[in-house]
Amino acid sequence: MAPRHQPAGWRPAGPGPAHRRVGRARAGLAAVAGFAGVGLALSLAFGATGIGLPCPFLALTGWRCPLCGGTRMGAALLRGDPVAAFAANPALLIVLVLVGLRTLGWAAELIRGRASAPWPGRDARGWLARHWLPVGLALATGYAVARNVVGF
């Protein structure tokens, strides 16, 4: 069977899904680097001066938001005190560990030059990958209520 000839000017539709995931890994690493840079600067400033950013949610409502204690947590981590970091904001510390693990995955994808599914035989676009924002907002809201009403 003779190979099919493509019309003049024909180009492939674009990079495959693996290339798109590597592009997402690059974008994810850039976002994490920016987030880490801001967090490091705020934590260093708080550690040196004792002055942190005031929380507008706390000022308006009297309730601690899900991020309250994040600067103290970062300063405690810079001092090498994970117990104080956990006491400042346990949920944010857990999220920080999860983001760190995902960052390692993105770095591995860039080093290998290709992406792989998070679990063997599974598509990377699972339910949680499509619904991370509403799930995260629901968890953050639940945590804010728990830490203010129950005293967690």
C-alpha positions as CSV (number, residue, x, y, z in Angstrom):
1,M,0.0,0.0,0.0
2,A,1.4,3.4,-1.0
3,P,1.9,6.1,1.6
4,R,-0.7,8.8,1.6
5,H,0.5,12.2,0.5
6,Q,-0.7,15.2,2.5
7,P,-1.9,18.4,0.8
8,A,0.5,21.3,0.6
9,G,0.6,23.3,3.9
10,W,-0.7,20.4,5.9
11,R,0.7,20.3,9.5
12,P,0.0,17.9,12.4
13,A,-2.8,19.1,14.7
14,G,-0.3,19.9,17.5
15,P,1.8,18.2,20.2
16,G,0.4,15.1,21.8
17,P,-0.9,14.8,25.3
18,A,2.4,14.0,26.8
19,H,3.9,17.2,25.4
20,R,1.0,19.2,26.9
21,R,1.5,17.6,30.3
22,V,5.2,18.5,30.2
23,G,4.1,22.0,29.4
24,R,1.8,21.9,32.4
25,A,4.7,20.6,34.5
26,R,6.8,23.6,33.4
27,A,3.9,26.0,34.2
28,G,3.3,24.3,37.6
29,L,7.0,24.6,38.5
30,A,7.0,28.3,37.6
31,A,3.9,28.9,39.8
32,V,5.4,26.9,42.7
33,A,8.7,28.9,42.4
34,G,6.8,32.2,42.5
35,F,4.7,31.0,45.5
36,A,7.8,29.7,47.3
37,G,9.7,33.0,46.7
38,V,6.9,35.1,48.1
39,G,6.5,32.8,51.1
40,L,10.2,32.7,51.8
41,A,10.4,36.5,51.6
42,L,7.4,36.9,54.0
43,S,8.8,34.3,56.4
44,L,12.3,35.8,56.4
45,A,10.8,39.3,57.1
46,F,8.7,37.9,59.9
47,G,11.6,36.0,61.4
48,A,13.8,39.1,61.3
49,T,11.3,41.8,62.4
50,G,8.4,39.9,64.0
51,I,6.0,41.9,61.7
52,G,3.8,39.9,59.4
53,L,1.0,40.7,57.0
54,P,-2.3,41.4,58.8
55,C,-5.2,39.2,57.7
56,P,-8.1,41.2,56.3
57,F,-10.5,38.3,57.0
58,L,-9.5,38.2,60.7
59,A,-9.8,42.0,60.9
60,L,-13.3,42.0,59.4
61,T,-14.8,38.9,61.0
62,G,-12.7,38.1,64.1
63,W,-12.2,34.6,62.6
64,R,-8.9,33.1,61.5
65,C,-8.9,32.3,57.8
66,P,-7.4,29.0,56.5
67,L,-4.1,30.8,55.8
68,C,-3.8,32.5,59.2
69,G,-0.6,31.4,60.8
70,G,1.1,30.7,57.4
71,T,3.8,33.3,58.0
72,R,4.5,32.0,61.5
73,M,4.6,28.5,60.0
74,G,7.2,29.5,57.4
75,A,9.3,31.2,60.0
76,A,9.2,28.1,62.2
77,L,10.2,25.9,59.3
78,L,13.1,28.3,58.6
79,R,14.2,27.9,62.3
80,G,13.9,24.1,61.9
81,D,11.0,23.7,64.2
82,P,8.3,21.5,62.6
83,V,6.3,21.2,65.8
84,A,5.8,25.0,66.0
85,A,5.1,25.0,62.3
86,F,2.3,22.4,62.8
87,A,0.9,24.4,65.7
88,A,0.8,27.6,63.7
89,N,-1.3,26.0,60.8
90,P,-1.6,22.2,60.5
91,A,-3.7,22.2,57.4
92,L,-1.4,24.5,55.5
93,L,1.7,22.5,56.5
94,I,0.0,19.3,55.1
95,V,-0.8,21.2,51.9
96,L,2.8,22.4,51.7
97,V,4.0,18.8,51.9
98,L,1.5,17.7,49.1
99,V,2.6,20.6,46.9
100,G,6.2,19.6,47.5
101,L,5.5,16.1,46.4
102,R,3.7,17.3,43.3
103,T,6.6,19.6,42.5
104,L,9.0,16.6,42.6
105,G,6.7,14.9,40.1
106,W,6.7,17.9,37.8
107,A,10.5,18.1,38.0
108,A,10.8,14.4,37.2
109,E,8.5,14.9,34.1
110,L,10.7,17.7,32.9
111,I,14.0,15.8,33.5
112,R,12.6,12.7,31.6
113,G,11.1,14.9,28.9
114,R,7.8,13.1,29.0
115,A,4.9,12.8,31.5
116,S,3.4,9.7,32.9
117,A,0.0,9.0,34.5
118,P,0.0,9.5,38.3
119,W,-0.9,5.8,38.8
120,P,-0.1,3.0,36.3
121,G,-3.0,2.5,33.9
122,R,-4.8,5.6,35.0
123,D,-5.5,8.8,33.1
124,A,-3.9,11.9,34.7
125,R,-7.2,13.8,34.2
126,G,-9.2,12.0,36.9
127,W,-12.1,13.4,38.9
128,L,-9.9,15.3,41.4
129,A,-7.8,16.8,38.7
130,R,-10.9,18.2,37.1
131,H,-12.5,19.4,40.4
132,W,-9.6,20.5,42.5
133,L,-10.8,24.1,43.0
134,P,-14.3,23.3,44.4
135,V,-12.9,20.5,46.5
136,G,-10.1,22.7,47.8
137,L,-12.5,25.5,48.6
138,A,-14.9,23.1,50.4
139,L,-12.0,21.7,52.5
140,A,-10.7,25.2,53.3
141,T,-14.2,26.4,54.4
142,G,-14.6,23.3,56.6
143,Y,-11.1,23.9,58.1
144,A,-11.9,27.6,58.8
145,V,-15.2,26.6,60.5
146,A,-13.4,23.8,62.5
147,R,-10.6,26.0,63.7
148,N,-12.9,28.9,64.7
149,V,-16.0,27.1,66.1
150,V,-14.6,23.9,67.4
151,G,-11.2,25.4,68.3
152,F,-9.1,23.0,66.2
